[in-house]
Amino acid sequence: MRSFAGRDILSLKDFEREEFFRIFQVAKELEPIARDRRNSTMLAEKTLVTAFYQPSTRTRLAHEAAMHRLGGHVTGFSDAKMTRAGDWYQESIKDTVKMLEFYGDVIVMRHFQQGAPMEAAKWASVPIINGGDGWGEHPTQILTDLYTVLTEKGHLDGLKWVAVGDMRMRTMHSLAYALTQFDCPITFVAPPDKDLTPEFKAELKEYCLNFKEAEHVDQCIADADVILVEPVVQPDYTKSRQEAGEHGLTPSNYKITRELLSTKAKSDAILLHSLPRMDEIPSDVDITRWSRYWQEAFNGVVMRMALLALVLGKME
């Protein structure tokens, strides 16, 4: 297995099966630190730089919280418009990253441009972690989701997944790539104009992913062990910022209601959502036995702790 020390975390296409389990093992070892709400000194001499060109709550703060839990330091920006990278100069990714590498030991980047973290990795002498790139990928979120499922179910192979939402989403891409390493059949449920593209389907077939598509969540939820939901009403992720305004509501085909869960879903199925949500999961689902999105949020810190410890060479 390749070492994670100094390694970029850019795409789950880069991961072999055993590497997923190594990350999960390290996460399990570090989890008590977060659960007990204490800090260690593991990364006391290290600094994380956050470079967020798009708004973020969970991804940015989870990385920051993870670094603090391991005793490290944090600097960076959460709004590119307040930097030379986003003002009149529109500084290039190369120039920005060549500066940021002097300010810390690892950089986590979210960008509206697909492939931007990959471009940054070409020029940085420190590891780059992809915090979401346009319609590209979101590897740390799906690692979090897989870890959540593993801790809840005790295994990954053999579990049937249903993924509901906009298939252009970066989380959906990372999920599909990740599940190619496991025996996990998946059904994708999306509106016709937001379903899997022919090119992506061809790629998934090359990767031997066992997948099918459905038009209505009601058609496939009964067999699901894991239900992963994203909004079908999405902003344009190729833009740096979206103004708040009117948007459509989720069609009933793609909503996960308490009634649907109680009448159709397995009693031990688990429901995931990376958040934020709109109306695709009503709030009365929160206290049901299916919901795990708050546990996801906690695991998001644990997963980033594991990744930071690994890429910074403190755990091997």
N, C-alpha and C positions, 0 to 999 in steps of 0.2 A: 504494500500500500504506500502511496506517495505521502511524503510529509506535508503537513499543512503549514509549517513554519514559512513565513514570507509569501504565502500563496494568496493570489487574488480569488475572491468569491464573486464570480461574475454570472455564471449560468449553471443550472442544474444538469445541463447536457454534459458538463465536464465531470460529473460525479459517477464513480463506480459504486456498486452496491455496498461493499465493505466500508466505504468512506462515509456513507450515511450512518451506518451503525457506530462508527468511531465517534462521530459528532454526537450522536444520541447518548453514547456511553459517558462522554465528558460532560454533557449537559446534566445527566443524572448525578454525577459526582459533585457538580457545582450547585445543583438545585437547593440544597439545604441552606446555603448562604442567603439566597433570595427569599426562601420561605421563612427564615428566621429574622428577616429584615436587618441583616448585619452586613458589614463590609469586611473584606479581606485585604491583604496587602500584596496579592499576587502580581498586580500590574501597577504597583506604586511608582515605578520609574517610567511609565509609559503614558503617552498622550494620544487620544482619539481626536481626529479632525472631522467635523461634520460639514459636508458641502451639499446643501439641499437647495436645489433650483426649483423645487415644487413644494407646496405645503405638505406637512406631515405632522401627525400627532404620535401615533404608535411607533412607527419605524424609527423616527429620529429620537424620541424620548426613550424608547426601549434600548437603543444602542448607548445612549448617554447613561441611563440607569445601570446598564450592564457594566459599563466602564467604571462607574462610581462604586458599584458593588464589589468590584475586583481591586479597588483602591487606586485606580488610574485617574487621569485628568482629561478634561474635555475642553476643546475650543472649536470655533467654526462659525458657520452662518446658517440661518434657517430661511433667509430671504435673499436671493441673489441680487435683487434690486438695490439692496443696501451695500453692495460691493461693486468693485470695478468690473466684475464678471457680468453684471446685469445692468449697469448704468449705460451712459452714453458710449463708453469705450467698447462694451461687449467683448471683453477679454476672451481669448481663445481658451479652450479646455486645456490645451498644452501649457500655456503660460500660467494659468491659474494653478494647475496641479504642480508644476515645477516650483511654485512658491509654497503651496500648502505642504509639500513633503518636508520642508524645513521646519514646519511648525508642529509636527507630530510624527507618530510612528505607524499609524494606520489611518486611512481615509474611508469614510462611508459616504457614498454619493447617491443622491436621487436627482434625476434629470428628466426633463420633458422630451429630450431627444433620445430615441432608441439607439443603443450602442454607445452612448456617451461614457459610461463607466469603462467599457472596453477600450475606448480611445484614451481615457485617463490612464489606464493600466499600461499603455504603451510608453508613457512618459514618466510615470512615477517610480521611484526607487523604494517605495513602501507599499504594503498591500492595499488594494482597493476592494471595498465591499460594495456590491451593487444593492442600493436601497430602493430600486425600482427605476426602470428607464423607459419612459414613454409607454408604448404598447408592447414593449419587449418582454422583460422577465422581472420577477421579484423573488429571488432565491431564498432570502432569509425568512420571508413569510411562509413559504411552503415547507421549509425545514421546521419551522415552528408548528405548522399544522400536522406534519407527519409525527413529530415528537409528541404532540397532544394525543393523537390517535394511539401511538405506541404505549403511552403511559396509561391510557384508559382501557385499551383492549389487550395489552400484553403482547401483541404481535401485529404485523402488517400484512404478511402474505395471506391470501384467501379472503380478504375483506373486499366487499363490493362497494364501490363509490358511485354517488350521483353528484354531479357538479352542475349547478344552476346559475345562469347569469350571462353576461356579455362575453363571448368567447374571444373577443379581441383583448381582453384584460391580461395584464402581465402575470397575474397570479394563476390564471388558467394555463398559460403557456408553461410556467415553471412546474405546476402540478402534473401536467401531462408528461413532461420530460422526466420528472422524478418517478412517476409510477411505472415507467418502462423498466425500472430496476426491481420491481416487485410483482408478485402474482396478484394483481389487483384490477379486476375488470372495472371499467368506468363507463357510465352513461352521461353524456353531455346534453343538457337541456337549455336551449336558447331560442330567442325569436329568430325567424328566418333571415332577417337582415343582419343578425349578429352571431350567426352560428360559425362553426369551424370553416375556415377557408379551404378550398381544394388543395392549396399548397401545403397547409399545415397538416391536413389529413394524410396527404401523401408522405410527409415526413414522419408522422406518427406510425404509419404502417411500416416504414423502413426500420423504425425503432422497435417494431413488434409489440406495440401497445394494444392490448385487448380493449377496444372501445366501440361504442355505438352511440347513436343519437336518438333523442326523443323530442317531441314537440310540446309535451305537457308533463309536468313533474308528477302528476297523478298516475301517469303510465308506468313509472319505474320506481317510485319511492318505497314500495312495499318490500323490495328486495335489498334495499340499501342498508349497509352497515354504517356508512359514513355519508353524510349529506353536507356538501360544501356549497355555500351560497355567496354570490356576489350580486350587486345591483345589475339589473338589465338596463336601467336608466343611468348613463354614465356621462361625465364631462369628457371633453376632448383632451386626452392625456398627452397630446403632442404640443400643448400650450403650457406656458410656465405657470399661469394662474387663471382660474375661472371665476368670473364674477357671480355672486349669488343672484338667483333669479327664479323665474317660474320653470318648472320642469314637469314632465309627465309622471303619472303614477304607474306602479308596477301592475301589469296585467295579471289576472288571477292565475293564469297558467304557470306563473313563475313565483308565486307567493307561497311561503311556508307558514301556514297558520296552525294554531293549536288544534283546530278541528281536523285538519289534514293529518297531522302527526298522530293524533289519538285514534283515528279511524283507519289509517293506512300504513303508518310506519311501524317498523319493528320496535318492540318495547325497549330494546337495548341499543338502538341506533343512536349515533351522536351527531349533533348539528353544529357545524362550524361556520364562522363568518369572520373575515379579517377586519371588518368595520372600516369606515363608518357605514351605517345602513340608512335606508330611507324607510319605505313601507313594505319591503320584501319579507321581513320577519317582524311581525307586530310585537310590541313590548310584552304582551301577555304570554309570549312563548318563553320569556327569560327565566321564569321560575319552574319550568317544566323539567322533567328528567332528561330530555334530549339536549338541551342547550349546553354548549361548552365554550362559547365565545369569550366568556370572562376568564376561563382557564387558559384559553389561547393567549390572552393578553399577558397573563403571568408568565406563561411559557415563552412568550416572545422575549422577555428579559433573560430568562435562563438560556435560551438558544443563542442569543447574542453574546452572553457571557462565554459560552463554549467556543463560539467562533473566534472571539477576540483572544481567548487564552491559547487557542490553537495557532492562529496565524501569527501571533506575536511570540510563539515558541516557548510559552510557559508550560504547556502540556503537549505531549507528543503521542 
